Every structure is written in C-alpha cells, then in structure tokens.
Amino acid sequence: MSHEQQQSTQSIADYLAQLLKDRKQLAAFPNVFNHVERLLDEEIAKVRASLFQINGVRKEPLELPEPDGQAITLNEKVYVPTKEHPDVSLILLLLFYYANL
C-alpha cells in the first residue's frame, strides 16, 4: 500500500471515529434530533463501506447459505460488583433496553 493510500485510509478512519463520537454524544438526547440521527447513521454507513474498498475494488459481502432450524435466543447473566463500579448499572440498563428493541 502506498504512502498516499495509507494517509487516505487513516483520514477516513479518523473521520469515522469522529462520526462515532458524535453519535455517542447525540445519544444523550434520544428521540430529539431524529433527522440528525438518521443522517449521521447514513454517513457512518457510507464511510464504513468506503473502508472496505481495497485498491479501488469493492469487496463484496460473503454469500452465506440459508439458515436451517429454528431461531433461538440465548441469555446469560453477568454479575457486576456495583460497589466497585457504581456507574456500570446505568450503562447496563441502557444496553439491556437497546438490545431488546
């Protein structure tokens, strides 16, 4: 990979990191900036897609076989010591909420 391509890839990765940081900050205001959230998610998807291009050739997604059998849901409890990590309980509640949407 040439030096110019490395710089381009690095700048795209930096831009993606900033977009993800912006989305994290925007998450503090759920359902307030709906259009901004949508536009930000679309831009993140475009930037991620551009990172998967190698030497100008688009890498196609894998062709996977159709699943067989029933879909199953797995649950696992994770115990977190709240005395040592009091801020984790709120984060876990948020993760649980968004995982069940």
Phi and psi in radians as a Rosetta constraint file:
Dihedral C 1 N 2 CA 2 C 2 CIRCULARHARMONIC -1.282 0.35
Dihedral N 2 CA 2 C 2 N 3 CIRCULARHARMONIC 2.888 0.35
Dihedral C 2 N 3 CA 3 C 3 CIRCULARHARMONIC -1.083 0.35
Dihedral N 3 CA 3 C 3 N 4 CIRCULARHARMONIC -0.677 0.35
Dihedral C 3 N 4 CA 4 C 4 CIRCULARHARMONIC -1.130 0.35
Dihedral N 4 CA 4 C 4 N 5 CIRCULARHARMONIC -0.716 0.35
Dihedral C 4 N 5 CA 5 C 5 CIRCULARHARMONIC -1.162 0.35
Dihedral N 5 CA 5 C 5 N 6 CIRCULARHARMONIC -0.656 0.35
Dihedral C 5 N 6 CA 6 C 6 CIRCULARHARMONIC -1.117 0.35
Dihedral N 6 CA 6 C 6 N 7 CIRCULARHARMONIC -0.732 0.35
Dihedral C 6 N 7 CA 7 C 7 CIRCULARHARMONIC -1.117 0.35
Dihedral N 7 CA 7 C 7 N 8 CIRCULARHARMONIC -0.727 0.35
Dihedral C 7 N 8 CA 8 C 8 CIRCULARHARMONIC -1.104 0.35
Dihedral N 8 CA 8 C 8 N 9 CIRCULARHARMONIC -0.784 0.35
Dihedral C 8 N 9 CA 9 C 9 CIRCULARHARMONIC -1.107 0.35
Dihedral N 9 CA 9 C 9 N 10 CIRCULARHARMONIC -0.706 0.35
Dihedral C 9 N 10 CA 10 C 10 CIRCULARHARMONIC -1.144 0.35
Dihedral N 10 CA 10 C 10 N 11 CIRCULARHARMONIC -0.719 0.35
Dihedral C 10 N 11 CA 11 C 11 CIRCULARHARMONIC -1.173 0.35
Dihedral N 11 CA 11 C 11 N 12 CIRCULARHARMONIC -0.634 0.35
Dihedral C 11 N 12 CA 12 C 12 CIRCULARHARMONIC -1.144 0.35
Dihedral N 12 CA 12 C 12 N 13 CIRCULARHARMONIC -0.732 0.35
Dihedral C 12 N 13 CA 13 C 13 CIRCULARHARMONIC -1.130 0.35
Dihedral N 13 CA 13 C 13 N 14 CIRCULARHARMONIC -0.676 0.35
Dihedral C 13 N 14 CA 14 C 14 CIRCULARHARMONIC -1.126 0.35
Dihedral N 14 CA 14 C 14 N 15 CIRCULARHARMONIC -0.733 0.35
Dihedral C 14 N 15 CA 15 C 15 CIRCULARHARMONIC -1.095 0.35
Dihedral N 15 CA 15 C 15 N 16 CIRCULARHARMONIC -0.743 0.35
Dihedral C 15 N 16 CA 16 C 16 CIRCULARHARMONIC -1.099 0.35
Dihedral N 16 CA 16 C 16 N 17 CIRCULARHARMONIC -0.726 0.35
Dihedral C 16 N 17 CA 17 C 17 CIRCULARHARMONIC -1.068 0.35
Dihedral N 17 CA 17 C 17 N 18 CIRCULARHARMONIC -0.698 0.35
Dihedral C 17 N 18 CA 18 C 18 CIRCULARHARMONIC -1.178 0.35
Dihedral N 18 CA 18 C 18 N 19 CIRCULARHARMONIC -0.697 0.35
Dihedral C 18 N 19 CA 19 C 19 CIRCULARHARMONIC -1.079 0.35
Dihedral N 19 CA 19 C 19 N 20 CIRCULARHARMONIC -0.741 0.35
Dihedral C 19 N 20 CA 20 C 20 CIRCULARHARMONIC -1.159 0.35
Dihedral N 20 CA 20 C 20 N 21 CIRCULARHARMONIC -0.642 0.35
Dihedral C 20 N 21 CA 21 C 21 CIRCULARHARMONIC -1.128 0.35
Dihedral N 21 CA 21 C 21 N 22 CIRCULARHARMONIC -0.739 0.35
Dihedral C 21 N 22 CA 22 C 22 CIRCULARHARMONIC -1.092 0.35
Dihedral N 22 CA 22 C 22 N 23 CIRCULARHARMONIC -0.709 0.35
Dihedral C 22 N 23 CA 23 C 23 CIRCULARHARMONIC -1.143 0.35
Dihedral N 23 CA 23 C 23 N 24 CIRCULARHARMONIC -0.653 0.35
Dihedral C 23 N 24 CA 24 C 24 CIRCULARHARMONIC -1.120 0.35
Dihedral N 24 CA 24 C 24 N 25 CIRCULARHARMONIC -0.729 0.35
Dihedral C 24 N 25 CA 25 C 25 CIRCULARHARMONIC -1.176 0.35
Dihedral N 25 CA 25 C 25 N 26 CIRCULARHARMONIC -0.625 0.35
Dihedral C 25 N 26 CA 26 C 26 CIRCULARHARMONIC -1.217 0.35
Dihedral N 26 CA 26 C 26 N 27 CIRCULARHARMONIC -0.422 0.35
Dihedral C 26 N 27 CA 27 C 27 CIRCULARHARMONIC -1.141 0.35
Dihedral N 27 CA 27 C 27 N 28 CIRCULARHARMONIC -0.270 0.35
Dihedral C 27 N 28 CA 28 C 28 CIRCULARHARMONIC -1.220 0.35
Dihedral N 28 CA 28 C 28 N 29 CIRCULARHARMONIC -0.258 0.35
Dihedral C 28 N 29 CA 29 C 29 CIRCULARHARMONIC -2.164 0.35
Dihedral N 29 CA 29 C 29 N 30 CIRCULARHARMONIC 1.208 0.35
Dihedral C 29 N 30 CA 30 C 30 CIRCULARHARMONIC -1.144 0.35
Dihedral N 30 CA 30 C 30 N 31 CIRCULARHARMONIC 2.452 0.35
Dihedral C 30 N 31 CA 31 C 31 CIRCULARHARMONIC 1.033 0.35
Dihedral N 31 CA 31 C 31 N 32 CIRCULARHARMONIC 0.445 0.35
Dihedral C 31 N 32 CA 32 C 32 CIRCULARHARMONIC -1.819 0.35
Dihedral N 32 CA 32 C 32 N 33 CIRCULARHARMONIC -0.815 0.35
Dihedral C 32 N 33 CA 33 C 33 CIRCULARHARMONIC -1.946 0.35
Dihedral N 33 CA 33 C 33 N 34 CIRCULARHARMONIC 1.144 0.35
Dihedral C 33 N 34 CA 34 C 34 CIRCULARHARMONIC -1.042 0.35
Dihedral N 34 CA 34 C 34 N 35 CIRCULARHARMONIC -0.773 0.35
Dihedral C 34 N 35 CA 35 C 35 CIRCULARHARMONIC -1.206 0.35
Dihedral N 35 CA 35 C 35 N 36 CIRCULARHARMONIC -0.660 0.35
Dihedral C 35 N 36 CA 36 C 36 CIRCULARHARMONIC -1.135 0.35
Dihedral N 36 CA 36 C 36 N 37 CIRCULARHARMONIC -0.730 0.35
Dihedral C 36 N 37 CA 37 C 37 CIRCULARHARMONIC -1.049 0.35
Dihedral N 37 CA 37 C 37 N 38 CIRCULARHARMONIC -0.772 0.35
Dihedral C 37 N 38 CA 38 C 38 CIRCULARHARMONIC -1.121 0.35
Dihedral N 38 CA 38 C 38 N 39 CIRCULARHARMONIC -0.817 0.35
Dihedral C 38 N 39 CA 39 C 39 CIRCULARHARMONIC -1.093 0.35
Dihedral N 39 CA 39 C 39 N 40 CIRCULARHARMONIC -0.693 0.35
Dihedral C 39 N 40 CA 40 C 40 CIRCULARHARMONIC -1.137 0.35
Dihedral N 40 CA 40 C 40 N 41 CIRCULARHARMONIC -0.756 0.35
Dihedral C 40 N 41 CA 41 C 41 CIRCULARHARMONIC -1.112 0.35
Dihedral N 41 CA 41 C 41 N 42 CIRCULARHARMONIC -0.683 0.35
Dihedral C 41 N 42 CA 42 C 42 CIRCULARHARMONIC -1.123 0.35
Dihedral N 42 CA 42 C 42 N 43 CIRCULARHARMONIC -0.735 0.35
Dihedral C 42 N 43 CA 43 C 43 CIRCULARHARMONIC -1.150 0.35
Dihedral N 43 CA 43 C 43 N 44 CIRCULARHARMONIC -0.697 0.35
Dihedral C 43 N 44 CA 44 C 44 CIRCULARHARMONIC -1.073 0.35
Dihedral N 44 CA 44 C 44 N 45 CIRCULARHARMONIC -0.735 0.35
Dihedral C 44 N 45 CA 45 C 45 CIRCULARHARMONIC -1.112 0.35
Dihedral N 45 CA 45 C 45 N 46 CIRCULARHARMONIC -0.720 0.35
Dihedral C 45 N 46 CA 46 C 46 CIRCULARHARMONIC -1.137 0.35
Dihedral N 46 CA 46 C 46 N 47 CIRCULARHARMONIC -0.736 0.35
Dihedral C 46 N 47 CA 47 C 47 CIRCULARHARMONIC -1.181 0.35
Dihedral N 47 CA 47 C 47 N 48 CIRCULARHARMONIC -0.720 0.35
Dihedral C 47 N 48 CA 48 C 48 CIRCULARHARMONIC -1.079 0.35
Dihedral N 48 CA 48 C 48 N 49 CIRCULARHARMONIC -0.717 0.35
Dihedral C 48 N 49 CA 49 C 49 CIRCULARHARMONIC -1.104 0.35
Dihedral N 49 CA 49 C 49 N 50 CIRCULARHARMONIC -0.662 0.35
Dihedral C 49 N 50 CA 50 C 50 CIRCULARHARMONIC -1.194 0.35
Dihedral N 50 CA 50 C 50 N 51 CIRCULARHARMONIC -0.485 0.35
Dihedral C 50 N 51 CA 51 C 51 CIRCULARHARMONIC -1.228 0.35
Dihedral N 51 CA 51 C 51 N 52 CIRCULARHARMONIC -0.385 0.35
Dihedral C 51 N 52 CA 52 C 52 CIRCULARHARMONIC -1.546 0.35
Dihedral N 52 CA 52 C 52 N 53 CIRCULARHARMONIC 0.112 0.35
Dihedral C 52 N 53 CA 53 C 53 CIRCULARHARMONIC -1.586 0.35
Dihedral N 53 CA 53 C 53 N 54 CIRCULARHARMONIC 2.252 0.35
Dihedral C 53 N 54 CA 54 C 54 CIRCULARHARMONIC -2.004 0.35
Dihedral N 54 CA 54 C 54 N 55 CIRCULARHARMONIC 2.105 0.35
Dihedral C 54 N 55 CA 55 C 55 CIRCULARHARMONIC 0.924 0.35
Dihedral N 55 CA 55 C 55 N 56 CIRCULARHARMONIC 0.676 0.35
Dihedral C 55 N 56 CA 56 C 56 CIRCULARHARMONIC 1.382 0.35
Dihedral N 56 CA 56 C 56 N 57 CIRCULARHARMONIC -0.023 0.35
Dihedral C 56 N 57 CA 57 C 57 CIRCULARHARMONIC -1.788 0.35
Dihedral N 57 CA 57 C 57 N 58 CIRCULARHARMONIC 2.160 0.35
Dihedral C 57 N 58 CA 58 C 58 CIRCULARHARMONIC -1.301 0.35
Dihedral N 58 CA 58 C 58 N 59 CIRCULARHARMONIC 2.281 0.35
Dihedral C 58 N 59 CA 59 C 59 CIRCULARHARMONIC -1.537 0.35
Dihedral N 59 CA 59 C 59 N 60 CIRCULARHARMONIC 2.073 0.35
Dihedral C 59 N 60 CA 60 C 60 CIRCULARHARMONIC -1.363 0.35
Dihedral N 60 CA 60 C 60 N 61 CIRCULARHARMONIC 2.603 0.35
Dihedral C 60 N 61 CA 61 C 61 CIRCULARHARMONIC -1.174 0.35
Dihedral N 61 CA 61 C 61 N 62 CIRCULARHARMONIC 2.733 0.35
Dihedral C 61 N 62 CA 62 C 62 CIRCULARHARMONIC -1.187 0.35
Dihedral N 62 CA 62 C 62 N 63 CIRCULARHARMONIC 2.511 0.35
Dihedral C 62 N 63 CA 63 C 63 CIRCULARHARMONIC -1.599 0.35
Dihedral N 63 CA 63 C 63 N 64 CIRCULARHARMONIC 1.933 0.35
Dihedral C 63 N 64 CA 64 C 64 CIRCULARHARMONIC -1.816 0.35
Dihedral N 64 CA 64 C 64 N 65 CIRCULARHARMONIC 2.606 0.35
Dihedral C 64 N 65 CA 65 C 65 CIRCULARHARMONIC -1.228 0.35
Dihedral N 65 CA 65 C 65 N 66 CIRCULARHARMONIC 2.784 0.35
Dihedral C 65 N 66 CA 66 C 66 CIRCULARHARMONIC -1.147 0.35
Dihedral N 66 CA 66 C 66 N 67 CIRCULARHARMONIC 2.482 0.35
Dihedral C 66 N 67 CA 67 C 67 CIRCULARHARMONIC -1.225 0.35
Dihedral N 67 CA 67 C 67 N 68 CIRCULARHARMONIC 2.612 0.35
Dihedral C 67 N 68 CA 68 C 68 CIRCULARHARMONIC -2.152 0.35
Dihedral N 68 CA 68 C 68 N 69 CIRCULARHARMONIC 2.628 0.35
Dihedral C 68 N 69 CA 69 C 69 CIRCULARHARMONIC 1.587 0.35
Dihedral N 69 CA 69 C 69 N 70 CIRCULARHARMONIC 3.090 0.35
Dihedral C 69 N 70 CA 70 C 70 CIRCULARHARMONIC -1.432 0.35
Dihedral N 70 CA 70 C 70 N 71 CIRCULARHARMONIC 2.626 0.35
Dihedral C 70 N 71 CA 71 C 71 CIRCULARHARMONIC -1.342 0.35
Dihedral N 71 CA 71 C 71 N 72 CIRCULARHARMONIC 2.435 0.35
Dihedral C 71 N 72 CA 72 C 72 CIRCULARHARMONIC -2.156 0.35
Dihedral N 72 CA 72 C 72 N 73 CIRCULARHARMONIC 2.714 0.35
Dihedral C 72 N 73 CA 73 C 73 CIRCULARHARMONIC -2.044 0.35
Dihedral N 73 CA 73 C 73 N 74 CIRCULARHARMONIC 2.239 0.35
Dihedral C 73 N 74 CA 74 C 74 CIRCULARHARMONIC -1.859 0.35
Dihedral N 74 CA 74 C 74 N 75 CIRCULARHARMONIC 2.442 0.35
Dihedral C 74 N 75 CA 75 C 75 CIRCULARHARMONIC -2.178 0.35
Dihedral N 75 CA 75 C 75 N 76 CIRCULARHARMONIC 2.499 0.35
Dihedral C 75 N 76 CA 76 C 76 CIRCULARHARMONIC -2.502 0.35
Dihedral N 76 CA 76 C 76 N 77 CIRCULARHARMONIC 2.275 0.35
Dihedral C 76 N 77 CA 77 C 77 CIRCULARHARMONIC -1.471 0.35
Dihedral N 77 CA 77 C 77 N 78 CIRCULARHARMONIC 2.390 0.35
Dihedral C 77 N 78 CA 78 C 78 CIRCULARHARMONIC -2.142 0.35
Dihedral N 78 CA 78 C 78 N 79 CIRCULARHARMONIC 2.053 0.35
Dihedral C 78 N 79 CA 79 C 79 CIRCULARHARMONIC -1.583 0.35
Dihedral N 79 CA 79 C 79 N 80 CIRCULARHARMONIC 2.241 0.35
Dihedral C 79 N 80 CA 80 C 80 CIRCULARHARMONIC -2.081 0.35
Dihedral N 80 CA 80 C 80 N 81 CIRCULARHARMONIC 2.207 0.35
Dihedral C 80 N 81 CA 81 C 81 CIRCULARHARMONIC -1.200 0.35
Dihedral N 81 CA 81 C 81 N 82 CIRCULARHARMONIC 1.894 0.35
Dihedral C 81 N 82 CA 82 C 82 CIRCULARHARMONIC -1.282 0.35
Dihedral N 82 CA 82 C 82 N 83 CIRCULARHARMONIC -0.387 0.35
Dihedral C 82 N 83 CA 83 C 83 CIRCULARHARMONIC -1.184 0.35
Dihedral N 83 CA 83 C 83 N 84 CIRCULARHARMONIC -0.683 0.35
Dihedral C 83 N 84 CA 84 C 84 CIRCULARHARMONIC -1.409 0.35
Dihedral N 84 CA 84 C 84 N 85 CIRCULARHARMONIC -0.478 0.35
Dihedral C 84 N 85 CA 85 C 85 CIRCULARHARMONIC -2.330 0.35
Dihedral N 85 CA 85 C 85 N 86 CIRCULARHARMONIC 1.275 0.35
Dihedral C 85 N 86 CA 86 C 86 CIRCULARHARMONIC -1.175 0.35
Dihedral N 86 CA 86 C 86 N 87 CIRCULARHARMONIC -0.434 0.35
Dihedral C 86 N 87 CA 87 C 87 CIRCULARHARMONIC -1.412 0.35
Dihedral N 87 CA 87 C 87 N 88 CIRCULARHARMONIC -0.202 0.35
Dihedral C 87 N 88 CA 88 C 88 CIRCULARHARMONIC -1.234 0.35
Dihedral N 88 CA 88 C 88 N 89 CIRCULARHARMONIC -0.547 0.35
Dihedral C 88 N 89 CA 89 C 89 CIRCULARHARMONIC -1.067 0.35
Dihedral N 89 CA 89 C 89 N 90 CIRCULARHARMONIC -0.697 0.35
Dihedral C 89 N 90 CA 90 C 90 CIRCULARHARMONIC -1.160 0.35
Dihedral N 90 CA 90 C 90 N 91 CIRCULARHARMONIC -0.737 0.35
Dihedral C 90 N 91 CA 91 C 91 CIRCULARHARMONIC -1.087 0.35
Dihedral N 91 CA 91 C 91 N 92 CIRCULARHARMONIC -0.742 0.35
Dihedral C 91 N 92 CA 92 C 92 CIRCULARHARMONIC -1.129 0.35
Dihedral N 92 CA 92 C 92 N 93 CIRCULARHARMONIC -0.672 0.35
Dihedral C 92 N 93 CA 93 C 93 CIRCULARHARMONIC -1.078 0.35
Dihedral N 93 CA 93 C 93 N 94 CIRCULARHARMONIC -0.745 0.35
Dihedral C 93 N 94 CA 94 C 94 CIRCULARHARMONIC -1.137 0.35
Dihedral N 94 CA 94 C 94 N 95 CIRCULARHARMONIC -0.748 0.35
Dihedral C 94 N 95 CA 95 C 95 CIRCULARHARMONIC -1.088 0.35
Dihedral N 95 CA 95 C 95 N 96 CIRCULARHARMONIC -0.735 0.35
Dihedral C 95 N 96 CA 96 C 96 CIRCULARHARMONIC -1.096 0.35
Dihedral N 96 CA 96 C 96 N 97 CIRCULARHARMONIC -0.731 0.35
Dihedral C 96 N 97 CA 97 C 97 CIRCULARHARMONIC -1.091 0.35
Dihedral N 97 CA 97 C 97 N 98 CIRCULARHARMONIC -0.858 0.35
Dihedral C 97 N 98 CA 98 C 98 CIRCULARHARMONIC -1.252 0.35
Dihedral N 98 CA 98 C 98 N 99 CIRCULARHARMONIC -0.459 0.35
Dihedral C 98 N 99 CA 99 C 99 CIRCULARHARMONIC -1.252 0.35
Dihedral N 99 CA 99 C 99 N 100 CIRCULARHARMONIC -0.423 0.35
Dihedral C 99 N 100 CA 100 C 100 CIRCULARHARMONIC -1.747 0.35
Dihedral N 100 CA 100 C 100 N 101 CIRCULARHARMONIC 0.224 0.35
